[in-house]
Amino acid sequence: MTSGQATASARASGSDPASVSVAARASTRASVPASASAPTSDPASASASAPVPVSAPAPDPVRSAADPGSGRDAILRAARRAFTQRPYAEVTIRGIAADAGVSPSLVVKHFGRKEELFNTVADFGPAAEELLDAPLATLGRHLVVTLVSRRRERQSDPLLRVVFSLGNRDERSLLRDRFHEQVTDALTARLHGRERALRAELIAGHLLGLGATLSLHRDGAGADATPEHIADLYAPALQSLIDG
């Protein structure tokens, strides 16, 4: 049948000739593990069919200003959730990769084996160095401003993950041990006066409480307040413990 005959037939039946055209459908790309091989297209069938327009790939959701395309920060966030909420034996590289939106091979590239990734999650040293990097006279304010700023920049709390390890007797207890050593003990060593260890523990508790409060009220008044304004209200209690 010719195109003229098709149009005539469509008009005779009361149909709109424009509806006779067929719209091409774009295939939705599905993410697969890095180990899976992509299907090979048939050259013969490809040449026989009309070209299908392919839409531009969506932006990578794990990219940020602090993590320009590497996916490292997203992997760390996923690993912290996994290791603090489930026993070590139940956590897998593939599961962390799926939660982070990356391939398992990228996790291995950045962190190596699961044991090495866990050790990274259990390391509070870099966060403690940044939090304690201020003179004692202004340390209370510095602690609050730094904690709130880093939460917002990195979309995760630098200390709060230790709370999820409480009561667990598996490898997650290492998080508590590292927290005591790298945060509480390091703070104790900086303080002067009596009951330094007790004051350091109370300061650490204040910081964990602040992180928990901001997480609980994620869309509350604290979300609109600047780190400096939160420090105006919260830091005096910390500073009184620092001064002794």
C-alpha positions in Angstrom: 0.0 0.0 0.0 1.4 3.5 -0.9 1.5 6.4 1.6 -1.4 8.0 -0.3 -3.5 4.9 0.0 -2.7 4.7 3.7 -3.8 8.3 4.3 -7.0 7.7 2.3 -7.7 4.6 4.3 -7.1 6.5 7.6 -9.5 9.3 6.5 -12.1 6.8 5.5 -12.0 5.2 8.9 -12.1 8.5 10.7 -8.6 8.3 12.1 -6.0 11.1 12.2 -3.3 10.4 9.6 -0.7 12.0 12.0 -1.4 9.1 14.5 -0.1 6.6 11.9 3.6 7.7 12.6 5.5 5.6 15.2 7.5 7.3 17.9 10.9 6.0 18.7 11.5 4.9 22.3 14.7 5.6 24.1 16.0 2.7 26.2 16.6 3.4 29.9 20.1 2.6 31.0 20.3 0.2 33.9 23.3 0.2 36.3 25.1 -3.1 36.5 28.0 -4.3 38.5 31.4 -3.6 37.0 32.0 -7.4 36.6 29.0 -7.8 34.3 29.7 -7.6 30.6 27.6 -5.3 28.4 25.5 -7.0 25.6 27.0 -6.7 22.1 24.7 -5.2 19.5 24.1 -7.0 16.2 25.6 -4.9 13.3 23.1 -6.2 10.9 20.0 -5.3 12.9 21.6 -2.0 13.8 22.0 -1.0 10.2 18.4 -2.1 9.4 16.8 0.0 12.1 16.5 3.8 12.3 18.9 5.5 14.7 17.4 6.1 18.1 18.3 9.4 19.8 20.1 8.9 23.1 19.5 11.4 25.9 22.5 12.8 27.8 23.4 10.9 30.9 22.1 12.2 34.2 24.5 14.0 36.5 26.3 11.7 38.9 24.5 12.1 42.3 27.6 11.4 44.3 29.6 14.3 42.9 30.1 17.3 45.1 32.4 20.3 45.3 34.5 18.4 47.9 34.3 15.2 45.9 34.6 16.1 42.2 33.6 13.0 40.5 35.7 10.5 42.4 32.8 9.1 44.5 35.1 8.7 47.5 32.9 10.7 49.9 29.8 8.8 48.9 31.6 5.5 49.5 32.7 6.7 52.9 29.2 7.7 53.9 27.8 4.4 52.7 30.5 2.5 54.6 29.8 4.4 57.8 26.2 3.5 57.6 27.0 -0.2 56.8 29.6 -0.8 59.4 27.9 1.1 62.3 24.4 -0.5 61.6 25.3 -4.1 60.8 27.8 -6.7 62.0 31.1 -6.7 60.2 30.5 -10.1 58.7 27.3 -9.0 57.0 28.8 -6.0 55.3 30.0 -6.5 51.7 31.9 -4.3 49.2 29.1 -4.9 46.7 26.5 -3.7 49.2 28.5 -0.5 50.0 28.9 0.2 46.3 25.2 -0.1 45.6 24.4 2.2 48.5 27.0 4.7 47.3 25.8 4.5 43.6 29.2 3.4 42.3 30.8 0.2 41.1 32.4 -2.3 43.4 35.7 -1.9 41.5 35.7 1.8 42.4 35.4 1.0 46.1 38.4 -1.3 45.8 40.3 1.3 43.9 39.9 3.9 46.6 40.1 1.7 49.7 41.2 -1.8 48.9 39.8 -4.7 50.9 36.8 -4.5 53.3 39.2 -4.6 56.3 41.0 -1.5 55.0 37.7 0.3 54.4 36.6 -0.5 57.9 39.8 0.8 59.4 39.2 4.1 57.5 35.7 4.3 59.0 37.0 3.6 62.5 39.6 6.4 62.2 38.6 9.6 64.1 42.2 11.0 63.9 41.8 13.5 61.1 38.5 14.8 62.5 40.0 15.1 66.0 43.0 17.1 64.7 40.7 19.5 62.9 38.3 19.9 65.9 41.1 20.5 68.4 43.1 22.8 66.2 42.6 26.0 68.3 43.9 27.7 71.4 42.2 26.6 74.7 40.8 30.1 75.2 38.7 29.8 72.0 38.4 26.0 71.7 34.7 25.8 72.6 33.6 28.1 69.8 36.0 26.4 67.4 34.6 23.0 68.2 31.0 24.0 67.5 31.7 26.0 64.3 34.0 23.3 62.9 31.5 20.5 63.7 28.5 22.2 62.2 30.5 23.4 59.1 31.9 20.0 58.3 28.5 18.4 58.7 27.1 20.7 56.1 30.1 20.5 53.7 30.4 16.7 53.8 26.8 15.8 54.5 27.9 13.6 57.4 28.9 14.1 61.1 32.6 13.5 61.8 31.9 11.9 65.2 28.3 10.7 65.5 28.9 7.3 63.9 30.5 6.1 67.2 27.0 6.2 68.8 25.8 3.4 66.6 28.5 1.1 67.9 27.3 1.3 71.5 26.2 -2.1 72.9 27.8 -4.1 70.1 30.4 -6.8 70.8 31.8 -7.4 67.4 34.3 -5.4 65.4 32.2 -2.3 65.9 33.7 -2.0 69.4 36.8 -0.8 67.7 35.0 2.4 66.9 34.5 3.1 70.6 38.2 2.3 71.4 39.4 4.6 68.6 37.0 7.4 69.7 38.3 7.2 73.3 41.9 7.2 72.1 41.8 9.7 69.3 39.1 12.1 70.6 38.5 11.9 74.3 42.1 11.1 75.4 43.5 13.7 73.0 41.2 16.3 74.5 42.2 15.2 78.0 45.8 15.8 77.2 45.1 19.4 76.1 43.2 20.4 79.2 44.6 21.8 82.4 43.4 21.6 86.0 41.5 19.0 87.9 39.2 16.2 86.6 40.6 16.6 83.1 39.4 13.2 82.0 35.8 13.7 83.2 35.7 17.2 81.6 36.9 15.7 78.3 34.3 13.0 78.4 31.6 15.6 79.0 32.8 17.8 76.2 32.8 14.8 73.8 29.2 14.1 75.0 28.2 17.7 74.2 29.6 17.4 70.7 27.8 14.1 70.1 24.6 15.6 71.5 24.9 18.5 69.1 25.4 16.2 66.1 22.4 14.1 67.2 20.2 17.1 67.7 21.1 18.5 64.2 20.4 15.1 62.7 17.1 14.7 64.6 15.9 18.2 63.6 17.3 18.1 60.1 14.8 20.5 58.7 14.4 22.5 62.0 15.5 25.9 63.1 19.2 24.7 63.3 19.2 24.1 59.5 18.7 27.8 58.9 21.1 29.1 61.6 24.7 29.8 60.7 27.5 27.8 62.4 28.6 31.0 64.2 25.1 31.7 65.6 24.8 28.1 66.9 28.2 28.6 68.5 27.0 31.8 70.2 24.4 29.7 72.0 26.1 26.3 72.4 29.8 27.1 72.9 29.7 28.8 76.3 28.8 25.5 78.0 31.8 23.8 76.3 34.1 26.6 77.1 33.3 26.4 80.8 34.3 22.7 80.8 37.4 23.5 78.9 38.4 26.2 81.3 37.6 24.0 84.3 
